[in-house]
Amino acid sequence: MSTETQQPLLITAEDVATMLGVSTRTLWRLLSAGRLPRPVRFGGNTRWRLDEVRDWVDRGCPPVSDPADRP
């Protein structure tokens, strides 16, 4: 039996903000501007895939999309 602590696959806005060193308000602004990976939304919850956020940070946090492209 493994005693390793498993990390979650999905993380909250608070977790992402902490990873980036910004407030949650700034996180939502970055998302609206197309500067963050898109989250997964289900029910009343919004979560980000941990592996996608880490990969995005490793690539230097490039813009993800043009905000004009968003519906």
HTML snippet that shows the backbone in 3Dmol.js (N, CA, C, O; Angstrom):
<script src="https://3Dmol.org/build/3Dmol-min.js"></script>
<div id="view" style="width:600px;height:400px;position:relative"></div>
<script>
const pdb = `
ATOM      1  N   MET A   1       0.839  -1.170   0.000  1.00  0.00           N
ATOM      2  CA  MET A   1       0.000   0.000   0.000  1.00  0.00           C
ATOM      3  C   MET A   1       0.888   1.238   0.000  1.00  0.00           C
ATOM      4  O   MET A   1       1.846   1.309   0.769  1.00  0.00           O
ATOM      5  N   SER A   2       0.583   2.215  -0.852  1.00  0.00           N
ATOM      6  CA  SER A   2       1.384   3.428  -0.977  1.00  0.00           C
ATOM      7  C   SER A   2       0.968   4.456   0.072  1.00  0.00           C
ATOM      8  O   SER A   2      -0.218   4.627   0.351  1.00  0.00           O
ATOM      9  N   THR A   3       1.948   5.129   0.644  1.00  0.00           N
ATOM     10  CA  THR A   3       1.648   6.159   1.626  1.00  0.00           C
ATOM     11  C   THR A   3       1.791   7.556   1.022  1.00  0.00           C
ATOM     12  O   THR A   3       1.743   8.552   1.744  1.00  0.00           O
ATOM     13  N   GLU A   4       1.967   7.634  -0.308  1.00  0.00           N
ATOM     14  CA  GLU A   4       2.089   8.921  -0.976  1.00  0.00           C
ATOM     15  C   GLU A   4       0.767   9.669  -0.909  1.00  0.00           C
ATOM     16  O   GLU A   4      -0.309   9.078  -1.002  1.00  0.00           O
ATOM     17  N   THR A   5       0.872  10.982  -0.747  1.00  0.00           N
ATOM     18  CA  THR A   5      -0.317  11.821  -0.753  1.00  0.00           C
ATOM     19  C   THR A   5      -0.663  12.139  -2.198  1.00  0.00           C
ATOM     20  O   THR A   5       0.167  12.652  -2.948  1.00  0.00           O
ATOM     21  N   GLN A   6      -1.890  11.833  -2.580  1.00  0.00           N
ATOM     22  CA  GLN A   6      -2.318  12.112  -3.941  1.00  0.00           C
ATOM     23  C   GLN A   6      -2.779  13.556  -4.046  1.00  0.00           C
ATOM     24  O   GLN A   6      -3.454  14.072  -3.155  1.00  0.00           O
ATOM     25  N   GLN A   7      -2.407  14.206  -5.152  1.00  0.00           N
ATOM     26  CA  GLN A   7      -2.850  15.570  -5.390  1.00  0.00           C
ATOM     27  C   GLN A   7      -4.162  15.533  -6.146  1.00  0.00           C
ATOM     28  O   GLN A   7      -4.416  14.605  -6.913  1.00  0.00           O
ATOM     29  N   PRO A   8      -4.997  16.539  -5.932  1.00  0.00           N
ATOM     30  CA  PRO A   8      -6.285  16.565  -6.627  1.00  0.00           C
ATOM     31  C   PRO A   8      -6.091  16.795  -8.123  1.00  0.00           C
ATOM     32  O   PRO A   8      -5.116  17.415  -8.546  1.00  0.00           O
ATOM     33  N   LEU A   9      -7.023  16.293  -8.908  1.00  0.00           N
ATOM     34  CA  LEU A   9      -6.989  16.519 -10.350  1.00  0.00           C
ATOM     35  C   LEU A   9      -7.550  17.886 -10.690  1.00  0.00           C
ATOM     36  O   LEU A   9      -7.114  18.526 -11.647  1.00  0.00           O
ATOM     37  N   LEU A  10      -8.524  18.331  -9.898  1.00  0.00           N
ATOM     38  CA  LEU A  10      -9.167  19.622 -10.114  1.00  0.00           C
ATOM     39  C   LEU A  10      -8.911  20.513  -8.902  1.00  0.00           C
ATOM     40  O   LEU A  10      -8.955  20.057  -7.760  1.00  0.00           O
ATOM     41  N   ILE A  11      -8.642  21.803  -9.173  1.00  0.00           N
ATOM     42  CA  ILE A  11      -8.362  22.727  -8.080  1.00  0.00           C
ATOM     43  C   ILE A  11      -9.281  23.946  -8.171  1.00  0.00           C
ATOM     44  O   ILE A  11      -9.797  24.277  -9.239  1.00  0.00           O
ATOM     45  N   THR A  12      -9.469  24.594  -7.043  1.00  0.00           N
ATOM     46  CA  THR A  12     -10.373  25.738  -6.944  1.00  0.00           C
ATOM     47  C   THR A  12      -9.708  27.024  -7.431  1.00  0.00           C
ATOM     48  O   THR A  12      -8.501  27.069  -7.667  1.00  0.00           O
ATOM     49  N   ALA A  13     -10.516  28.052  -7.573  1.00  0.00           N
ATOM     50  CA  ALA A  13     -10.005  29.374  -7.939  1.00  0.00           C
ATOM     51  C   ALA A  13      -9.021  29.864  -6.884  1.00  0.00           C
ATOM     52  O   ALA A  13      -8.009  30.480  -7.215  1.00  0.00           O
ATOM     53  N   GLU A  14      -9.310  29.598  -5.644  1.00  0.00           N
ATOM     54  CA  GLU A  14      -8.421  30.003  -4.562  1.00  0.00           C
ATOM     55  C   GLU A  14      -7.068  29.318  -4.688  1.00  0.00           C
ATOM     56  O   GLU A  14      -6.028  29.935  -4.456  1.00  0.00           O
ATOM     57  N   ASP A  15      -7.083  28.041  -5.057  1.00  0.00           N
ATOM     58  CA  ASP A  15      -5.834  27.298  -5.246  1.00  0.00           C
ATOM     59  C   ASP A  15      -5.019  27.868  -6.409  1.00  0.00           C
ATOM     60  O   ASP A  15      -3.804  28.028  -6.298  1.00  0.00           O
ATOM     61  N   VAL A  16      -5.687  28.172  -7.517  1.00  0.00           N
ATOM     62  CA  VAL A  16      -4.990  28.721  -8.680  1.00  0.00           C
ATOM     63  C   VAL A  16      -4.420  30.095  -8.335  1.00  0.00           C
ATOM     64  O   VAL A  16      -3.274  30.397  -8.669  1.00  0.00           O
ATOM     65  N   ALA A  17      -5.214  30.919  -7.670  1.00  0.00           N
ATOM     66  CA  ALA A  17      -4.741  32.253  -7.280  1.00  0.00           C
ATOM     67  C   ALA A  17      -3.508  32.150  -6.392  1.00  0.00           C
ATOM     68  O   ALA A  17      -2.560  32.918  -6.552  1.00  0.00           O
ATOM     69  N   THR A  18      -3.517  31.210  -5.465  1.00  0.00           N
ATOM     70  CA  THR A  18      -2.369  31.011  -4.580  1.00  0.00           C
ATOM     71  C   THR A  18      -1.141  30.582  -5.384  1.00  0.00           C
ATOM     72  O   THR A  18      -0.037  31.067  -5.137  1.00  0.00           O
ATOM     73  N   MET A  19      -1.331  29.677  -6.343  1.00  0.00           N
ATOM     74  CA  MET A  19      -0.223  29.224  -7.184  1.00  0.00           C
ATOM     75  C   MET A  19       0.397  30.392  -7.944  1.00  0.00           C
ATOM     76  O   MET A  19       1.612  30.438  -8.136  1.00  0.00           O
ATOM     77  N   LEU A  20      -0.441  31.335  -8.376  1.00  0.00           N
ATOM     78  CA  LEU A  20       0.027  32.456  -9.191  1.00  0.00           C
ATOM     79  C   LEU A  20       0.451  33.653  -8.350  1.00  0.00           C
ATOM     80  O   LEU A  20       1.081  34.580  -8.859  1.00  0.00           O
ATOM     81  N   GLY A  21       0.112  33.636  -7.080  1.00  0.00           N
ATOM     82  CA  GLY A  21       0.461  34.757  -6.203  1.00  0.00           C
ATOM     83  C   GLY A  21      -0.393  35.987  -6.459  1.00  0.00           C
ATOM     84  O   GLY A  21       0.075  37.118  -6.335  1.00  0.00           O
ATOM     85  N   VAL A  22      -1.665  35.753  -6.820  1.00  0.00           N
ATOM     86  CA  VAL A  22      -2.595  36.856  -7.067  1.00  0.00           C
ATOM     87  C   VAL A  22      -3.852  36.642  -6.234  1.00  0.00           C
ATOM     88  O   VAL A  22      -4.056  35.570  -5.663  1.00  0.00           O
ATOM     89  N   SER A  23      -4.686  37.666  -6.171  1.00  0.00           N
ATOM     90  CA  SER A  23      -5.963  37.534  -5.469  1.00  0.00           C
ATOM     91  C   SER A  23      -6.954  36.788  -6.361  1.00  0.00           C
ATOM     92  O   SER A  23      -6.739  36.664  -7.566  1.00  0.00           O
ATOM     93  N   THR A  24      -8.024  36.299  -5.774  1.00  0.00           N
ATOM     94  CA  THR A  24      -9.042  35.622  -6.584  1.00  0.00           C
ATOM     95  C   THR A  24      -9.718  36.620  -7.521  1.00  0.00           C
ATOM     96  O   THR A  24     -10.117  36.253  -8.626  1.00  0.00           O
ATOM     97  N   ARG A  25      -9.849  37.855  -7.102  1.00  0.00           N
ATOM     98  CA  ARG A  25     -10.435  38.875  -7.979  1.00  0.00           C
ATOM     99  C   ARG A  25      -9.570  39.056  -9.237  1.00  0.00           C
ATOM    100  O   ARG A  25     -10.090  39.134 -10.350  1.00  0.00           O
ATOM    101  N   THR A  26      -8.263  39.120  -9.048  1.00  0.00           N
ATOM    102  CA  THR A  26      -7.351  39.230 -10.187  1.00  0.00           C
ATOM    103  C   THR A  26      -7.429  37.986 -11.058  1.00  0.00           C
ATOM    104  O   THR A  26      -7.361  38.082 -12.283  1.00  0.00           O
ATOM    105  N   LEU A  27      -7.572  36.825 -10.441  1.00  0.00           N
ATOM    106  CA  LEU A  27      -7.710  35.577 -11.197  1.00  0.00           C
ATOM    107  C   LEU A  27      -8.906  35.650 -12.136  1.00  0.00           C
ATOM    108  O   LEU A  27      -8.788  35.289 -13.307  1.00  0.00           O
ATOM    109  N   TRP A  28     -10.055  36.109 -11.647  1.00  0.00           N
ATOM    110  CA  TRP A  28     -11.248  36.206 -12.485  1.00  0.00           C
ATOM    111  C   TRP A  28     -11.052  37.227 -13.602  1.00  0.00           C
ATOM    112  O   TRP A  28     -11.552  37.041 -14.711  1.00  0.00           O
ATOM    113  N   ARG A  29     -10.328  38.302 -13.311  1.00  0.00           N
ATOM    114  CA  ARG A  29     -10.048  39.292 -14.351  1.00  0.00           C
ATOM    115  C   ARG A  29      -9.156  38.688 -15.438  1.00  0.00           C
ATOM    116  O   ARG A  29      -9.386  38.910 -16.627  1.00  0.00           O
ATOM    117  N   LEU A  30      -8.148  37.933 -15.032  1.00  0.00           N
ATOM    118  CA  LEU A  30      -7.274  37.265 -16.003  1.00  0.00           C
ATOM    119  C   LEU A  30      -8.054  36.287 -16.866  1.00  0.00           C
ATOM    120  O   LEU A  30      -7.822  36.195 -18.072  1.00  0.00           O
ATOM    121  N   LEU A  31      -8.977  35.559 -16.254  1.00  0.00           N
ATOM    122  CA  LEU A  31      -9.803  34.614 -17.008  1.00  0.00           C
ATOM    123  C   LEU A  31     -10.659  35.353 -18.031  1.00  0.00           C
ATOM    124  O   LEU A  31     -10.755  34.930 -19.183  1.00  0.00           O
ATOM    125  N   SER A  32     -11.279  36.448 -17.619  1.00  0.00           N
ATOM    126  CA  SER A  32     -12.115  37.236 -18.528  1.00  0.00           C
ATOM    127  C   SER A  32     -11.312  37.805 -19.690  1.00  0.00           C
ATOM    128  O   SER A  32     -11.834  37.973 -20.792  1.00  0.00           O
ATOM    129  N   ALA A  33     -10.043  38.099 -19.437  1.00  0.00           N
ATOM    130  CA  ALA A  33      -9.175  38.658 -20.478  1.00  0.00           C
ATOM    131  C   ALA A  33      -8.575  37.586 -21.377  1.00  0.00           C
ATOM    132  O   ALA A  33      -7.834  37.905 -22.307  1.00  0.00           O
ATOM    133  N   GLY A  34      -8.886  36.311 -21.112  1.00  0.00           N
ATOM    134  CA  GLY A  34      -8.351  35.236 -21.937  1.00  0.00           C
ATOM    135  C   GLY A  34      -6.905  34.904 -21.632  1.00  0.00           C
ATOM    136  O   GLY A  34      -6.184  34.406 -22.497  1.00  0.00           O
ATOM    137  N   ARG A  35      -6.474  35.177 -20.412  1.00  0.00           N
ATOM    138  CA  ARG A  35      -5.079  34.968 -20.041  1.00  0.00           C
ATOM    139  C   ARG A  35      -4.851  33.712 -19.218  1.00  0.00           C
ATOM    140  O   ARG A  35      -3.721  33.434 -18.817  1.00  0.00           O
ATOM    141  N   LEU A  36      -5.911  32.946 -18.960  1.00  0.00           N
ATOM    142  CA  LEU A  36      -5.807  31.708 -18.175  1.00  0.00           C
ATOM    143  C   LEU A  36      -6.400  30.548 -18.940  1.00  0.00           C
ATOM    144  O   LEU A  36      -7.254  30.744 -19.806  1.00  0.00           O
ATOM    145  N   PRO A  37      -5.954  29.328 -18.628  1.00  0.00           N
ATOM    146  CA  PRO A  37      -6.642  28.158 -19.201  1.00  0.00           C
ATOM    147  C   PRO A  37      -8.106  28.170 -18.761  1.00  0.00           C
ATOM    148  O   PRO A  37      -8.434  28.621 -17.664  1.00  0.00           O
ATOM    149  N   ARG A  38      -8.954  27.680 -19.613  1.00  0.00           N
ATOM    150  CA  ARG A  38     -10.379  27.636 -19.278  1.00  0.00           C
ATOM    151  C   ARG A  38     -10.655  26.623 -18.171  1.00  0.00           C
ATOM    152  O   ARG A  38     -10.089  25.530 -18.165  1.00  0.00           O
ATOM    153  N   PRO A  39     -11.515  26.987 -17.250  1.00  0.00           N
ATOM    154  CA  PRO A  39     -11.861  26.064 -16.170  1.00  0.00           C
ATOM    155  C   PRO A  39     -12.931  25.074 -16.618  1.00  0.00           C
ATOM    156  O   PRO A  39     -13.514  25.191 -17.696  1.00  0.00           O
ATOM    157  N   VAL A  40     -13.161  24.107 -15.757  1.00  0.00           N
ATOM    158  CA  VAL A  40     -14.242  23.143 -15.934  1.00  0.00           C
ATOM    159  C   VAL A  40     -15.377  23.619 -15.043  1.00  0.00           C
ATOM    160  O   VAL A  40     -15.170  23.910 -13.865  1.00  0.00           O
ATOM    161  N   ARG A  41     -16.569  23.697 -15.602  1.00  0.00           N
ATOM    162  CA  ARG A  41     -17.716  24.142 -14.805  1.00  0.00           C
ATOM    163  C   ARG A  41     -18.727  23.010 -14.747  1.00  0.00           C
ATOM    164  O   ARG A  41     -19.090  22.419 -15.764  1.00  0.00           O
ATOM    165  N   PHE A  42     -19.169  22.728 -13.535  1.00  0.00           N
ATOM    166  CA  PHE A  42     -20.211  21.719 -13.348  1.00  0.00           C
ATOM    167  C   PHE A  42     -21.032  22.125 -12.143  1.00  0.00           C
ATOM    168  O   PHE A  42     -20.505  22.447 -11.078  1.00  0.00           O
ATOM    169  N   GLY A  43     -22.355  22.101 -12.347  1.00  0.00           N
ATOM    170  CA  GLY A  43     -23.230  22.575 -11.280  1.00  0.00           C
ATOM    171  C   GLY A  43     -22.881  24.026 -10.980  1.00  0.00           C
ATOM    172  O   GLY A  43     -22.744  24.835 -11.898  1.00  0.00           O
ATOM    173  N   GLY A  44     -22.741  24.352  -9.726  1.00  0.00           N
ATOM    174  CA  GLY A  44     -22.347  25.694  -9.338  1.00  0.00           C
ATOM    175  C   GLY A  44     -20.860  25.807  -9.060  1.00  0.00           C
ATOM    176  O   GLY A  44     -20.421  26.770  -8.431  1.00  0.00           O
ATOM    177  N   ASN A  45     -20.079  24.840  -9.518  1.00  0.00           N
ATOM    178  CA  ASN A  45     -18.649  24.796  -9.217  1.00  0.00           C
ATOM    179  C   ASN A  45     -17.804  25.145 -10.434  1.00  0.00           C
ATOM    180  O   ASN A  45     -18.167  24.842 -11.570  1.00  0.00           O
ATOM    181  N   THR A  46     -16.676  25.785 -10.174  1.00  0.00           N
ATOM    182  CA  THR A  46     -15.691  26.081 -11.205  1.00  0.00           C
ATOM    183  C   THR A  46     -14.359  25.562 -10.701  1.00  0.00           C
ATOM    184  O   THR A  46     -13.914  25.916  -9.609  1.00  0.00           O
ATOM    185  N   ARG A  47     -13.732  24.725 -11.500  1.00  0.00           N
ATOM    186  CA  ARG A  47     -12.440  24.141 -11.126  1.00  0.00           C
ATOM    187  C   ARG A  47     -11.512  24.166 -12.326  1.00  0.00           C
ATOM    188  O   ARG A  47     -11.956  24.210 -13.473  1.00  0.00           O
ATOM    189  N   TRP A  48     -10.215  24.136 -12.046  1.00  0.00           N
ATOM    190  CA  TRP A  48      -9.199  24.057 -13.092  1.00  0.00           C
ATOM    191  C   TRP A  48      -8.504  22.712 -12.986  1.00  0.00           C
ATOM    192  O   TRP A  48      -8.348  22.163 -11.895  1.00  0.00           O
ATOM    193  N   ARG A  49      -8.084  22.184 -14.138  1.00  0.00           N
ATOM    194  CA  ARG A  49      -7.301  20.950 -14.148  1.00  0.00           C
ATOM    195  C   ARG A  49      -5.885  21.292 -13.701  1.00  0.00           C
ATOM    196  O   ARG A  49      -5.223  22.118 -14.329  1.00  0.00           O
ATOM    197  N   LEU A  50      -5.418  20.677 -12.640  1.00  0.00           N
ATOM    198  CA  LEU A  50      -4.110  20.966 -12.072  1.00  0.00           C
ATOM    199  C   LEU A  50      -3.009  20.798 -13.106  1.00  0.00           C
ATOM    200  O   LEU A  50      -2.114  21.639 -13.193  1.00  0.00           O
ATOM    201  N   ASP A  51      -3.056  19.727 -13.892  1.00  0.00           N
ATOM    202  CA  ASP A  51      -2.004  19.495 -14.884  1.00  0.00           C
ATOM    203  C   ASP A  51      -1.982  20.586 -15.957  1.00  0.00           C
ATOM    204  O   ASP A  51      -0.906  20.962 -16.422  1.00  0.00           O
ATOM    205  N   GLU A  52      -3.146  21.100 -16.359  1.00  0.00           N
ATOM    206  CA  GLU A  52      -3.193  22.171 -17.353  1.00  0.00           C
ATOM    207  C   GLU A  52      -2.614  23.465 -16.797  1.00  0.00           C
ATOM    208  O   GLU A  52      -1.888  24.174 -17.493  1.00  0.00           O
ATOM    209  N   VAL A  53      -2.936  23.773 -15.544  1.00  0.00           N
ATOM    210  CA  VAL A  53      -2.415  24.994 -14.930  1.00  0.00           C
ATOM    211  C   VAL A  53      -0.897  24.901 -14.795  1.00  0.00           C
ATOM    212  O   VAL A  53      -0.189  25.859 -15.105  1.00  0.00           O
ATOM    213  N   ARG A  54      -0.398  23.767 -14.339  1.00  0.00           N
ATOM    214  CA  ARG A  54       1.051  23.599 -14.199  1.00  0.00           C
ATOM    215  C   ARG A  54       1.755  23.710 -15.549  1.00  0.00           C
ATOM    216  O   ARG A  54       2.797  24.357 -15.654  1.00  0.00           O
ATOM    217  N   ASP A  55       1.196  23.087 -16.570  1.00  0.00           N
ATOM    218  CA  ASP A  55       1.783  23.159 -17.912  1.00  0.00           C
ATOM    219  C   ASP A  55       1.791  24.598 -18.410  1.00  0.00           C
ATOM    220  O   ASP A  55       2.786  25.051 -18.976  1.00  0.00           O
ATOM    221  N   TRP A  56       0.693  25.320 -18.206  1.00  0.00           N
ATOM    222  CA  TRP A  56       0.582  26.714 -18.616  1.00  0.00           C
ATOM    223  C   TRP A  56       1.634  27.571 -17.910  1.00  0.00           C
ATOM    224  O   TRP A  56       2.265  28.419 -18.541  1.00  0.00           O
ATOM    225  N   VAL A  57       1.826  27.359 -16.616  1.00  0.00           N
ATOM    226  CA  VAL A  57       2.846  28.096 -15.860  1.00  0.00           C
ATOM    227  C   VAL A  57       4.242  27.743 -16.385  1.00  0.00           C
ATOM    228  O   VAL A  57       5.086  28.624 -16.546  1.00  0.00           O
ATOM    229  N   ASP A  58       4.484  26.461 -16.649  1.00  0.00           N
ATOM    230  CA  ASP A  58       5.789  26.022 -17.171  1.00  0.00           C
ATOM    231  C   ASP A  58       6.112  26.669 -18.520  1.00  0.00           C
ATOM    232  O   ASP A  58       7.278  26.886 -18.851  1.00  0.00           O
ATOM    233  N   ARG A  59       5.061  26.976 -19.297  1.00  0.00           N
ATOM    234  CA  ARG A  59       5.261  27.615 -20.607  1.00  0.00           C
ATOM    235  C   ARG A  59       5.374  29.134 -20.494  1.00  0.00           C
ATOM    236  O   ARG A  59       5.475  29.826 -21.506  1.00  0.00           O
ATOM    237  N   GLY A  60       5.359  29.652 -19.269  1.00  0.00           N
ATOM    238  CA  GLY A  60       5.540  31.094 -19.077  1.00  0.00           C
ATOM    239  C   GLY A  60       4.252  31.888 -19.028  1.00  0.00           C
ATOM    240  O   GLY A  60       4.275  33.106 -19.206  1.00  0.00           O
ATOM    241  N   CYS A  61       3.133  31.233 -18.792  1.00  0.00           N
ATOM    242  CA  CYS A  61       1.818  31.878 -18.664  1.00  0.00           C
ATOM    243  C   CYS A  61       1.415  32.670 -19.908  1.00  0.00           C
ATOM    244  O   CYS A  61       1.048  33.840 -19.797  1.00  0.00           O
ATOM    245  N   PRO A  62       1.478  32.052 -21.092  1.00  0.00           N
ATOM    246  CA  PRO A  62       1.099  32.787 -22.306  1.00  0.00           C
ATOM    247  C   PRO A  62      -0.409  33.023 -22.351  1.00  0.00           C
ATOM    248  O   PRO A  62      -1.172  32.265 -21.752  1.00  0.00           O
ATOM    249  N   PRO A  63      -0.849  34.080 -23.062  1.00  0.00           N
ATOM    250  CA  PRO A  63      -2.293  34.270 -23.234  1.00  0.00           C
ATOM    251  C   PRO A  63      -2.890  33.027 -23.883  1.00  0.00           C
ATOM    252  O   PRO A  63      -2.283  32.421 -24.765  1.00  0.00           O
ATOM    253  N   VAL A  64      -4.067  32.663 -23.441  1.00  0.00           N
ATOM    254  CA  VAL A  64      -4.703  31.443 -23.935  1.00  0.00           C
ATOM    255  C   VAL A  64      -5.590  31.743 -25.134  1.00  0.00           C
ATOM    256  O   VAL A  64      -5.637  30.958 -26.081  1.00  0.00           O
ATOM    257  N   SER A  65      -6.290  32.862 -25.102  1.00  0.00           N
ATOM    258  CA  SER A  65      -7.169  33.210 -26.217  1.00  0.00           C
ATOM    259  C   SER A  65      -7.393  34.711 -26.241  1.00  0.00           C
ATOM    260  O   SER A  65      -7.116  35.417 -25.271  1.00  0.00           O
ATOM    261  N   ASP A  66      -7.894  35.177 -27.360  1.00  0.00           N
ATOM    262  CA  ASP A  66      -8.251  36.570 -27.493  1.00  0.00           C
ATOM    263  C   ASP A  66      -9.621  36.768 -26.856  1.00  0.00           C
ATOM    264  O   ASP A  66     -10.551  36.036 -27.196  1.00  0.00           O
ATOM    265  N   PRO A  67      -9.787  37.737 -25.934  1.00  0.00           N
ATOM    266  CA  PRO A  67     -11.082  37.917 -25.279  1.00  0.00           C
ATOM    267  C   PRO A  67     -12.203  38.208 -26.262  1.00  0.00           C
ATOM    268  O   PRO A  67     -13.368  37.955 -25.953  1.00  0.00           O
ATOM    269  N   ALA A  68     -11.881  38.735 -27.444  1.00  0.00           N
ATOM    270  CA  ALA A  68     -12.919  38.990 -28.454  1.00  0.00           C
ATOM    271  C   ALA A  68     -13.492  37.704 -29.005  1.00  0.00           C
ATOM    272  O   ALA A  68     -14.596  37.702 -29.549  1.00  0.00           O
ATOM    273  N   ASP A  69     -12.754  36.599 -28.873  1.00  0.00           N
ATOM    274  CA  ASP A  69     -13.224  35.305 -29.368  1.00  0.00           C
ATOM    275  C   ASP A  69     -14.219  34.659 -28.420  1.00  0.00           C
ATOM    276  O   ASP A  69     -14.876  33.685 -28.786  1.00  0.00           O
ATOM    277  N   ARG A  70     -14.340  35.177 -27.224  1.00  0.00           N
ATOM    278  CA  ARG A  70     -15.218  34.557 -26.221  1.00  0.00           C
ATOM    279  C   ARG A  70     -16.659  34.944 -26.463  1.00  0.00           C
ATOM    280  O   ARG A  70     -16.947  36.081 -26.836  1.00  0.00           O
ATOM    281  N   PRO A  71     -17.572  34.003 -26.254  1.00  0.00           N
ATOM    282  CA  PRO A  71     -18.998  34.311 -26.450  1.00  0.00           C
ATOM    283  C   PRO A  71     -19.539  35.243 -25.386  1.00  0.00           C
ATOM    284  O   PRO A  71     -20.718  35.594 -25.415  1.00  0.00           O
TER     285      PRO A  71
END
`;
const viewer = $3Dmol.createViewer("view");
viewer.addModel(pdb, "pdb");
viewer.setStyle({}, {cartoon: {color: "spectrum"}});
viewer.zoomTo();
viewer.render();
</script>
